[in-house]
Amino acid sequence: MKNPYDNLPERFIWKSSVANKSMFDISELWDPKFHIKQNQHIVTFGSCFAQHIGNAMKQRGFKWLSTENPPYGLSETNCKAFNYNIFSARTGNIYTTTLLKQWTEWALGIKDVPDEIWEKEGRFFDPFRPRIEPNGFASQEEVGSSLDQTISSFREAIKKSHYFVFTLGLTESWVNSDLGYEYPMCPGTAAGKFDDIRHKFVNQQFNQVISALGKSMEMMREVNSDLKFILTVSPVPLMATNSNQHVLVATMASKSILRAVTSQLVANRGYVDYFPAYEIINSPVFKGAFFEPNQRSVNPYGVSFVMDNFFKCLVDKFGDLHKKTKQTPPIVKKSDEVCEEELLEAFCK
């Protein structure tokens, strides 16, 4: 061998693995760490794109675990409207790693749950799941009881799952500066009232993001030592930014930090893997083909292409997993995705 680049495998060379191929023939984008088996429980949380992973798992015959089930007889339409079976518990979107840490601390009894509740026109809203009930709750007691149930269900998801799939979505966050906790959305958007004294914007940097995610994993593994993590970064751009940058620039800055965090954790922790959904959708190689005309929403073909790659890479490395892996999953419709951040578009001039 003359140097380390002699006789590299094809997938390590741009010309042979990318330039000389149709974009639909590019393969081996993921080398899975873990042999995910179909009798193992998988939970999904995070940004909007995590929903597609959960749906694909179910369609392919894997044991996607929901620990907070809807009331008996609730229609499929109302299940979605009331945020059941969107994620593995009724948390709503967990956009940031600091929010994940907050949920984990509540679930494991490390920190007390805040008692803040929002009220509007006789209805009551949970600041930490502001869109979980379309028209709010009937009483403050209902808010507290519902949140307690979700926290319990989140704890059950940690304890019962073999794989915890988390999609990192944002670095931009809003916190209560007096009491030190974080909201999933800026107060005054989905519900509540904005207070420019108490409610502060924080655009998280690398160290804060990686510290929160790393600590979350460590806390979870203290109660479930076999738990493994599969990370993804949402390919969906920001709907709006409060960073004083153009939203395109803010999006690239945010996603770059999140992607760097995942790379660092995968390199240093044997129980963490990363699946490149972000790269598949956003790489120039794919020519923007997987975005809707608004250049933000991922179209159904993009979702299917991403998930086909996920399962193909598993099969290529570990062999045929199940006869259902050979089936083509149903096309995902855009309306299937629940994304709270999209509400911010209503405030754009």
N, C-alpha and C positions, 0 to 999 in steps of 0.2 A: 504494500500500500504506500503510495507516494505521499498522500495527505488524507485528512479525515473526510474529504469530499469525494474520494475515489469510491465508486461502486455504491453510492447512496441509493436507497430504495426510491422508486419512481415518485412516491407521494411527497418526498422531500425536495423535489426539483420543480420549479415553477413551470418550465417549458413542457415537461412530460405530464405533469399532473393537472395543469390548468390551461396553459396557452394552446396546447394541441388538442384540447377536448371541447366538446359542446358543454355548455354550463350545466346541462342536465346529466352529463356523464361524469362529472367530478365526484369522486368517491373518497372513502377512507378519511373523512374529515374528523372523525372521533375515534380514539382508541380507548374504549371503556375500561375503567379500573375494575369495575365490579360485575360479577355475573348475576344480574338481576333475574330472579326466578319468579314464575307466575303465582307461586303460593306465598310470596312474601308481601307484606303490607307496605304500600307506598302512599305517602301523604304529600299534598302540594299546597304551597302558600306563596304569597308574594304579590308581584305586580300582575297586571291583567293577563300577560302572556302565559302565566302559570296555569290558567284555566284550560288552555289547549293541551297541555301535557297531561293533566288529569283526565280530560275527555278521551285522549288517545289511548291512555293506559286502559281505561274501561273498555274501549272499543276493541282492543287487542287481547282482551282476556286476562289482563293483569289485575291484581287485587288493590285497586285504588280504594283507600280507606276513608270513609266519611264517619266522623265521630259525633256529628250533630245532625241528626236526621229530622226531616220535616214532620209536622203532625200528620197522623194517618189520614189519608184521603185527600191531601192537598194536591191540586192539579199541578202538572209540570210547569204551566205558565206561572202559577202563583209561587211555586218553589223558587223559580228564578227571580220573581219580583221581590220575594222576601229573603233572597240571598241564601237559600239552602242548596247544598251540593255544588256551590260555585268553587269553594275551596274545601279543604277537609274539615274545617270547622267554620262557623259563621262569623269570621273575623272581618270580612270585607278585605279590600286590598291592603296589603302590608308593603308599602312602597319602599321604605328605607330599612337599612339594617338596624338602626337605632329603634325603630318601631318593633322589629322582630325581637330585639333584646327586651324591650318593655313588655311585650306579650309574654315572653319566656319568664321574666321575673315575676309577673303576676301569677302565671300558671303554677310556678314552683314555690309560691309563697315567700319569695325573697323580698318583694316590695308590696306595700299595700296598694289597693286599687283606689284611684281618686274618686271622690264623690261628686264631681262636677256633672251637672245635667243641664241641658238647654231646654228652654220652653218657648213655644210660639203658638199663639192663638189657641191655647188650651191643650196643645199636644206637646209631647216631651221627646227629646232627641238625645241619643247617646253620642257624646263628643268624639268617642273613639271608634264608632261605627255609625257615622251620621246618616248613611243612606240604607241602613240595614232593614228599616221598616219604611215603606214608601211614604206613609203619612204620619210617621212618628208613633210613639206609644201613648196609651191612654192615661198613664200615671207614672210618677217617678219610681214607684215600687216596681212597675213592669220593666222599666229601663234597667234597674239594678238586678232584678231577677234574671233577665235575659243576658246581661253581660256576665253575671256569675256562671250561667250555664255555658256560655261560649268559652270562658276561661277554663272551666272544668273540661270541656271537650277538647280544647287545645292541649291541655295537660295529658289527656288520654291519647291524643295523636302522637305526642312525643313518646309516651311510654310504650305504645303498641306497635309502632311502625319500625320497619327495617330500613327504609329509605325516606329521607326528608328532602323533598325537592323544593328549592327556594329560588325564585326569580327576582333578581335585584332590579329595581326600576328607576329610582330617583336618588339624587343627593340633596335636593332642595327639601326643606322641612320647616314646620312651624311648631314652636314650643310655647308653653306657658312659663314665662321667665320667672314668675314668682314662686311657682311650685315645682318646676323642673321636669315636667312631663311633656310628651309630644303628642300632637294631633295628626291624624292621617291626612287631613286637608285643612287649609287655612280657615279658621272660624269666620263665619259670614258668607261662605260660599255654599256648601251643602246645607248648612244650618248654623244656628248660633249667631252671635254678634261679634264683630271684630273690635278689639280694643288695642289701639296702637301703643299703649303703655305695657300691657301684660303679654300681648301676643307678638313674639319676635321671630323673624325669619333667620334661618340658619342654613347656609349652603355648605354642606359637610365636605370636608377634604379627606384625603386618603387615610390618614391615621385614625380619624374618628370612625370612618366606615369599616375599616378592617378590624379595629378593636371591638366594635359592637358585634360584628358578625362572628369573630373568633370567640368572644365571650359567650355568645348565645349557644354556639356549638358545644363549648365546654360545659355549660350548665345543663344542656339537654343530655349529654353523655354521662353526666353524674347520676342520672336516673335511668338511663338506657345505654349501657356501655357498648352495645353492639350497633348503635345507630350510625348510619352512614349518610352522607350528604351529597346531593347532586345539585350543583349551582348552574344557573343560566343568567344571562343578562337580557333584559327585555329589549327587543329591537325597535320598539315603538318610541318615536321622538316625543319630547315634552309637548304638552298641549299649550302651555304658557310658562313663562319664567319670570321670577322676581329678582333675577341676578344682575340686572342692569346691563345685560349683554343681549345681542340678537338671539332669538330663540334657537336658531340653527347652531350658533357657536356655543350657546349654553348646553344644548343637547349633546354636542360632541365632547365638551368638557366633562359633563356628568357621566356619560357612558364610558369615557376613557378611564375615569377613576374607578368605576364599578368593575370594569373589565380587568384592570390592573389588580384590584383586590382579589378577584377570583383566582387569577394566575398565581398570586403569592400564596394563597391558602392551599391551593392544589399542590404546589411544589413542596410545601412544608408540612402537610398533614395527610397521612395515608388514608384517612377515612373521608376525604373530600375529593370529588371529581367535578369536572366542568364539561357541559355539553354546549357546543358552539352554535346555538340558535341565532345569536346576535350576528355572528359572522356570515351565516348562510343568507340571512335576509339583507344585511347591509353592505356586504362586500361589493365593490364595483364590478367584480366578475359576473355577478348576477343581474347587473344592468337595471336595478330598480324594478325588476319584473314582478316582484312579490308584494308591491305596495299598491293600494288603491289610488285613484286619481288625486286624492288629497295629499299623497306622498307621506302619509303618517300611518294609516291603518294598514295592517298586514292582510292581504287578500286570502281567500280560502285556499288557493293553490299554493301560496307560500306556507301556510300552516301545514298543509298536507305534505309538502316537500320536506319541511323541517322534520316532521314526525316520522316520515318514511326513512329519512336518514338515521334517525335515532334507533329505530328497530333494526334496520339493515346492518348498522355497525355492531349491534349486539349479536345478531345472528352470525355475521362474518367472523366474529371473534370466538363466540361460545357455542356455535352450532344452532340448529333449529330449536327454537324455544317452545313452540306450540303451533298447532296447525292454524290457529287464528292469526299468527303473524304473517301468513301468506295472503290473507284477505286484504282487500283495499278498504280502508276505513271510510266512513261516510264523509262527504265533503263538509267542511266546517263553514257555517254561515256567519257573516259578520255579526248578526244579531245575537249570536250565541255568547258573545263576550260581554261581560259586565266590567266596566272600567269607570271608576268614580272620577278620575282625573278629567274625563271628557266634559264634566260639568263646567269646567273653567272656561270652555268655549263660549258659554252663555254671557260671560262678563267681558268678552273681547269686543272692542268697538268696530 
